[in-house]
Amino acid sequence: MGDSDPRLDALDRATLAPIVQRALDCGPVELLDWHWAPIAYDMFLPGRLVARFSGQAQVEGALVPWSMVLKLSHRPDSTVDTRSDYREREVLAYQSGLLSDLPGPLVAPRALAVIAGAESESWLWLEDVADSYGGQWPPAQYRHAAYHLGLFNGAYLVGRPIPTFSWLVPHWPELHSEPAKIPPALAEIETLAADPRVRHVFPAPMAAQMPQLLRDQARFMAILDRLPHTLCHHDASQANLFARMGASGEMQTVAIDWESLGPGTAGAEIATLVFGTVRRGLFPADQVADLSEDVFAGYLQGLRDTGWQGNADLVRLGYTAAVALRWFLLHGTLRALTGLKAQARRGQALHENEEQALHQFILLSTFLLVCAAEARTLARRDRFSD
């Protein structure tokens, strides 16, 4: 095995067999062999290890292949802000039963074993989920997933109580916008927006909007606090979603990585589905406007099909204002454009060279500014202006 980890290498038959038995949903198993390999993981929060265990077992005389996923998390020390980096959140969500009782066709992977409290680590064993499209979604699947997110969010808008566990993500707009980082970034963006290299790429009116995006962050957060609230995954980019057929023949969307679970604004869920998916390189930025409209239509239909009959403009405002919190993408793009940092790559677009990746970020930055402008217009129309 090329990869090695003493903790994982030390796992034995006695430990693995009951978990494999639950994975196969069968009687006693005899493990014949197994191995593990790390899973490529966009790790924005440190202290995680994700690995796939697979092998063969003998079940009632038959040879049966098996696989399952381990998510091992180190608990943060006392210096870490647990509002944004609460590594026990997903474990607690499974232990509470919340993730086994989600409304509609948006589901979480089945937990096979949850082992918390072992020294400073938590071991979360999950079913191994395969995507029906091999991760290469056709455009229609984004609308379908958005519909499932709408059904999920809509259930909590029409009467299902929003959970009040103390470990849920608290003030999610602040975690996205990171107000403490805005003053130095604003000063730099004011300078960069006037740089000839930026003006060559962005029209003058759009360049003028760049500092305003940061100045309006408090306004966007205040708007989002006042809109209808629901329960949100908060990290539903395509990288964390799997399309599959359920046991009864219905299409499901399986969502992984529930570390950001908590209350959120109606519409915010699809900000990540659109913006996060493009930012990670799973969808071309030159088609983001079409993706945005398809996703919004699917999401709104999902809300409607739960019986929610609220104002669609409020959902649109929640969506566009949530996109507008992603000012850091613009900041990074301008720095790359002017040579202040290495040109960033989109995480999973390994085929792109630096020039292509920067072009994609420029297009996505334009979309960000357009969404911010739409959010301001909708806020004025719906009397959410200060």
FITI-307738 format. One record per residue (C-alpha): residue number from 1; y, z, x. Coordinates in Angstrom, 2 decimals. Example, Ala and Ser with C-alpha at 12.3 -4.5 7.8 and 13.67 -1.06 7.14 Angstrom:
<sites>
    k        v        w        u
    1    -4.50     7.80    12.30
    2    -1.06     7.14    13.67
</sites>
This chain:
<sites>
    k        v        w        u
    1     0.00     0.00     0.00
    2     3.34    -1.05     1.47
    3     5.32     1.70    -0.24
    4     4.56     5.34     0.30
    5     5.71     8.59    -1.25
    6     3.79    11.78    -0.52
    7     4.21    13.09    -4.07
    8     2.85     9.93    -5.68
    9     0.20     9.34    -3.03
   10    -1.13    12.85    -3.65
   11    -1.84    12.29    -7.37
   12    -5.56    12.57    -8.06
   13    -8.05    11.69   -10.80
   14    -7.76    15.08   -12.45
   15    -4.01    14.60   -12.88
   16    -4.01    10.94   -13.86
   17    -7.06    10.74   -16.14
   18    -5.62    12.56   -19.20
   19    -2.41    10.50   -18.96
   20    -4.37     7.24   -18.70
   21    -6.42     8.37   -21.68
   22    -3.23     8.68   -23.73
   23    -2.01     5.31   -22.43
   24    -5.23     3.65   -23.61
   25    -5.36     5.78   -26.77
   26    -9.06     6.36   -26.30
   27   -11.65     9.01   -25.53
   28   -12.62    10.26   -22.06
   29   -12.01     7.82   -19.22
   30   -13.40     7.52   -15.72
   31   -10.80     6.25   -13.29
   32   -12.30     3.75   -10.87
   33    -9.22     2.87    -8.85
   34    -5.44     2.89    -9.03
   35    -2.33     2.06    -7.09
   36     1.39     2.35    -7.59
   37     4.44     0.23    -6.76
   38     8.16     0.87    -7.21
   39     9.94    -0.94   -10.03
   40    13.20    -2.70    -9.23
   41    15.82    -0.58   -10.93
   42    19.61    -0.95   -11.23
   43    20.22     2.65   -10.19
   44    23.83     3.55   -10.99
   45    22.93     7.23   -10.92
   46    21.13     8.59    -7.85
   47    18.01    10.72    -7.63
   48    15.60     8.53    -9.59
   49    12.34     6.89    -8.67
   50    10.64     4.51   -11.08
   51     7.12     3.30   -10.35
   52     4.32     1.47   -12.14
   53     0.82     2.90   -11.83
   54    -2.07     0.57   -12.62
   55    -5.78     0.35   -12.10
   56    -9.13     0.16   -13.82
   57   -11.03     2.70   -15.87
   58   -14.46     2.87   -17.43
   59   -14.30     3.62   -21.15
   60   -17.57     3.90   -23.08
   61   -19.27     1.68   -20.53
   62   -16.58    -1.02   -20.54
   63   -14.20    -1.87   -17.70
   64   -10.61    -1.52   -18.97
   65    -7.39    -2.29   -17.04
   66    -4.51     0.14   -17.52
   67    -0.89     0.59   -16.46
   68     1.87     3.11   -17.11
   69     5.33     3.91   -15.78
   70     6.53     7.05   -14.04
   71    10.20     8.00   -13.99
   72    10.70    10.82   -11.53
   73    14.11    12.48   -11.44
   74    15.57    15.02    -9.03
   75    17.76    17.54   -10.74
   76    21.36    17.45    -9.50
   77    22.77    20.39    -7.59
   78    25.67    22.49    -8.83
   79    28.27    20.12    -7.34
   80    27.33    17.24    -9.68
   81    29.25    16.64   -12.92
   82    26.40    16.88   -15.43
   83    28.47    15.21   -18.15
   84    27.89    11.87   -16.45
   85    24.80    12.69   -14.37
   86    22.58    14.91   -16.51
   87    19.16    13.86   -15.29
   88    17.31    16.04   -17.76
   89    18.85    14.26   -20.76
   90    16.09    11.69   -21.20
   91    13.39    14.31   -20.70
   92    15.05    16.58   -23.26
   93    15.41    13.66   -25.68
   94    11.67    13.09   -25.52
   95    10.84    16.79   -25.74
   96    13.08    17.21   -28.81
   97    11.17    14.53   -30.74
   98    14.37    12.53   -31.22
   99    13.04     9.42   -29.49
  100     9.81     9.36   -31.49
  101    11.73     9.30   -34.77
  102    14.31     6.55   -34.33
  103    15.27     4.60   -37.46
  104    14.31     0.94   -37.75
  105    12.83    -1.50   -35.22
  106    14.74    -0.14   -32.21
  107    12.21     2.14   -30.50
  108    11.75     4.05   -27.27
  109     8.68     3.70   -25.06
  110     5.95     6.14   -25.99
  111     5.93     9.24   -23.81
  112     2.49     9.88   -22.36
  113     3.39    13.09   -20.56
  114     6.61    15.01   -19.92
  115     6.43    17.45   -17.05
  116     9.64    19.35   -16.48
  117    10.28    22.43   -14.43
  118     8.15    21.50   -11.42
  119    10.39    22.73    -8.61
  120    13.54    20.56    -8.87
  121    11.90    17.48   -10.41
  122    11.01    16.07   -13.79
  123     8.05    13.69   -14.24
  124     8.31    11.41   -17.26
  125     5.22     9.26   -17.86
  126     5.83     6.34   -20.22
  127     3.92     3.45   -21.70
  128     4.31     0.23   -19.74
  129     6.33    -2.16   -21.92
  130     6.11    -5.95   -21.51
  131     8.84    -8.26   -22.78
  132     7.71   -11.12   -25.02
  133    10.01   -13.52   -23.12
  134     9.28   -12.27   -19.62
  135    12.86   -11.01   -19.44
  136    14.30   -14.52   -19.90
  137    15.76   -14.19   -23.38
  138    16.76   -17.26   -25.39
  139    20.26   -16.93   -26.89
  140    18.86   -16.18   -30.36
  141    17.12   -13.07   -29.07
  142    20.44   -11.42   -28.22
  143    21.51   -11.73   -31.84
  144    18.14   -10.33   -32.92
  145    18.46    -7.34   -30.59
  146    22.03    -6.78   -31.79
  147    20.70    -6.73   -35.36
  148    18.25    -3.98   -34.38
  149    21.07    -2.02   -32.70
  150    23.06    -2.40   -35.93
  151    20.16    -1.00   -37.96
  152    19.89     1.90   -35.50
  153    23.62     2.71   -35.51
  154    23.97     2.03   -39.23
  155    21.39     4.64   -40.20
  156    23.66     7.36   -38.80
  157    26.71     5.85   -40.52
  158    25.14     6.06   -43.97
  159    23.83     9.60   -43.99
  160    21.28    10.26   -41.26
  161    22.72    13.28   -39.41
  162    24.00    12.65   -35.90
  163    22.12    15.08   -33.62
  164    24.16    17.91   -32.16
  165    22.07    18.85   -29.12
  166    24.23    20.31   -26.35
  167    22.67    17.97   -23.78
  168    23.84    14.74   -25.45
  169    26.58    12.76   -23.69
  170    29.86    14.40   -24.70
  171    33.05    12.33   -24.51
  172    31.61     8.89   -23.70
  173    34.93     6.91   -23.59
  174    36.15     9.15   -20.78
  175    32.91     8.62   -18.86
  176    33.34     4.85   -19.11
  177    37.07     4.76   -18.35
  178    37.16     7.47   -15.65
  179    40.84     8.44   -16.08
  180    41.06    10.26   -12.75
  181    40.49     6.97   -10.90
  182    43.15     5.02   -12.81
  183    46.42     6.00   -10.98
  184    45.44     4.70    -7.53
  185    43.72     1.66    -9.05
  186    46.80     0.88   -11.16
  187    49.05     0.92    -8.12
  188    46.76    -1.51    -6.35
  189    46.36    -3.80    -9.36
  190    50.14    -4.01    -9.78
  191    50.29    -5.41    -6.24
  192    47.22    -7.62    -6.50
  193    48.32    -9.19    -9.80
  194    51.29   -10.73    -7.97
  195    49.20   -12.05    -5.08
  196    49.29   -15.88    -4.86
  197    45.50   -16.00    -4.65
  198    45.27   -14.18    -7.98
  199    48.00   -16.29    -9.58
  200    46.12   -19.40    -8.47
  201    43.11   -18.33   -10.53
  202    44.64   -16.43   -13.46
  203    47.53   -17.82   -15.55
  204    50.77   -15.87   -15.13
  205    50.66   -14.34   -18.66
  206    47.13   -13.08   -18.04
  207    48.00   -11.68   -14.60
  208    50.84    -9.79   -16.26
  209    48.33    -8.13   -18.61
  210    46.29    -6.68   -15.77
  211    48.31    -3.51   -15.07
  212    48.72    -2.99   -18.82
  213    44.94    -2.83   -19.19
  214    44.94     0.34   -17.09
  215    48.07     1.77   -18.69
  216    46.40     1.42   -22.09
  217    43.19     3.23   -21.22
  218    44.31     6.48   -22.86
  219    45.25     4.50   -25.95
  220    41.86     2.79   -26.13
  221    40.08     6.13   -25.74
  222    42.18     7.68   -28.52
  223    41.39     4.75   -30.83
  224    37.67     5.05   -30.16
  225    37.75     8.77   -30.91
  226    39.20     8.05   -34.37
  227    36.79     5.32   -35.46
  228    33.50     5.92   -37.37
  229    30.88     7.58   -35.16
  230    27.14     7.17   -34.90
  231    24.36     7.85   -32.39
  232    24.33     5.43   -29.44
  233    22.03     4.53   -26.57
  234    25.19     3.74   -24.52
  235    23.38     1.57   -21.95
  236    21.85    -1.19   -24.09
  237    22.27    -4.11   -21.73
  238    19.47    -6.68   -21.75
  239    18.07    -5.11   -18.56
  240    17.16    -2.04   -20.64
  241    15.82    -3.87   -23.69
  242    12.39    -5.42   -24.27
  243    11.42    -7.70   -27.15
  244     7.87    -7.19   -28.38
  245     5.69    -7.49   -31.47
  246     4.95    -4.16   -33.12
  247     1.52    -2.96   -34.26
  248     2.16    -4.14   -37.81
  249     3.39    -7.57   -36.75
  250     7.13    -6.89   -36.88
  251     9.45    -7.71   -33.99
  252    10.75    -4.63   -32.17
  253    13.36    -3.98   -29.53
  254    12.15    -1.36   -27.08
  255    15.02     0.42   -25.32
  256    14.42     2.21   -22.02
  257    16.72     4.49   -19.98
  258    18.01     6.95   -22.59
  259    19.98     8.92   -19.99
  260    23.33     8.16   -21.69
  261    22.24     9.02   -25.25
  262    24.92    10.60   -27.42
  263    27.49    10.17   -30.19
  264    29.59     7.03   -29.99
  265    31.82     4.68   -31.91
  266    30.46     2.00   -34.21
  267    30.65    -1.26   -32.26
  268    30.52     0.33   -28.81
  269    26.78    -0.25   -28.46
  270    27.18    -4.02   -28.30
  271    29.98    -3.81   -25.72
  272    27.23    -2.95   -23.25
  273    24.86    -5.57   -24.64
  274    27.45    -8.30   -24.02
  275    29.51    -7.10   -21.07
  276    26.79    -5.21   -19.22
  277    24.31    -8.08   -19.56
  278    26.74   -10.61   -18.07
  279    27.90    -8.22   -15.37
  280    24.32    -7.68   -14.21
  281    23.78   -11.42   -13.96
  282    21.39   -11.88   -16.86
  283    23.64   -14.26   -18.80
  284    26.22   -16.82   -17.62
  285    29.83   -15.71   -17.91
  286    31.00   -19.17   -18.97
  287    29.08   -18.63   -22.23
  288    30.19   -15.03   -22.84
  289    32.43   -15.95   -25.81
  290    29.49   -17.53   -27.65
  291    27.26   -14.57   -26.77
  292    29.94   -12.20   -28.03
  293    30.22   -13.87   -31.42
  294    26.44   -14.09   -31.90
  295    25.91   -10.47   -30.94
  296    28.73    -9.22   -33.15
  297    27.43   -11.17   -36.14
  298    23.91    -9.83   -35.65
  299    25.12    -6.27   -35.19
  300    27.36    -6.36   -38.26
  301    24.49    -7.73   -40.35
  302    22.35    -4.83   -39.15
  303    25.02    -2.35   -40.24
  304    25.29    -4.06   -43.63
  305    21.53    -4.01   -44.15
  306    21.51    -0.22   -43.82
  307    23.95    -0.07   -46.73
  308    27.10     0.52   -44.68
  309    30.00    -1.23   -46.39
  310    32.89    -0.16   -44.17
  311    35.66    -2.36   -42.83
  312    34.29    -4.96   -40.40
  313    37.61    -4.88   -38.52
  314    36.94    -1.27   -37.54
  315    33.63    -2.32   -35.99
  316    35.37    -5.18   -34.21
  317    38.00    -2.74   -32.97
  318    35.30    -0.38   -31.71
  319    33.59    -3.25   -29.92
  320    36.67    -4.75   -28.25
  321    38.20    -1.36   -27.33
  322    34.88    -0.33   -25.74
  323    34.84    -3.54   -23.68
  324    38.43    -2.79   -22.63
  325    37.29     0.44   -20.95
  326    35.60    -1.67   -18.24
  327    38.76    -2.03   -16.15
  328    36.79    -1.38   -12.95
  329    35.32    -4.90   -13.20
  330    38.81    -6.41   -13.03
  331    39.76    -4.13   -10.15
  332    36.70    -5.12    -8.14
  333    37.21    -8.80    -8.90
  334    40.81    -8.78    -7.68
  335    39.83    -6.94    -4.52
  336    37.11    -9.48    -3.80
  337    39.43   -12.38    -4.62
  338    42.03   -11.14    -2.13
  339    39.59   -10.18     0.61
  340    39.98    -6.39     0.30
  341    36.24    -5.95    -0.21
  342    33.09    -7.95     0.26
  343    32.54   -10.36    -2.59
  344    30.31    -8.57    -5.05
  345    27.08    -9.99    -6.38
  346    25.83    -9.69    -9.92
  347    22.89    -7.31    -9.63
  348    20.07    -9.48   -10.93
  349    21.47   -12.98   -10.30
  350    19.76   -13.35    -6.94
  351    20.20   -17.14    -7.01
  352    24.01   -16.93    -6.88
  353    25.90   -17.14    -3.63
  354    29.06   -15.09    -3.14
  355    31.40   -17.84    -4.32
  356    29.39   -18.39    -7.51
  357    29.21   -14.66    -8.20
  358    32.96   -14.26    -7.76
  359    33.55   -17.15   -10.18
  360    31.37   -15.38   -12.74
  361    33.34   -12.16   -12.29
  362    36.62   -14.04   -12.73
  363    35.38   -15.43   -16.04
  364    34.16   -12.00   -17.13
  365    37.51   -10.45   -16.16
  366    39.23   -13.02   -18.37
  367    36.95   -12.03   -21.25
  368    37.80    -8.38   -20.59
  369    41.53    -9.06   -20.87
  370    41.01   -11.13   -24.04
  371    39.06    -8.27   -25.63
  372    41.79    -5.79   -24.69
  373    44.42    -8.01   -26.32
  374    42.29    -8.29   -29.48
  375    41.83    -4.52   -29.58
  376    45.60    -3.99   -29.43
  377    46.13    -6.47   -32.27
  378    43.44    -4.89   -34.44
  379    44.77    -1.40   -33.73
  380    48.23    -2.39   -34.93
  381    46.80    -4.10   -38.00
  382    44.67    -1.06   -38.89
  383    47.43     1.40   -38.06
  384    45.72     2.84   -35.02
  385    48.71     2.30   -32.77
  386    50.39     5.35   -31.27
</sites>
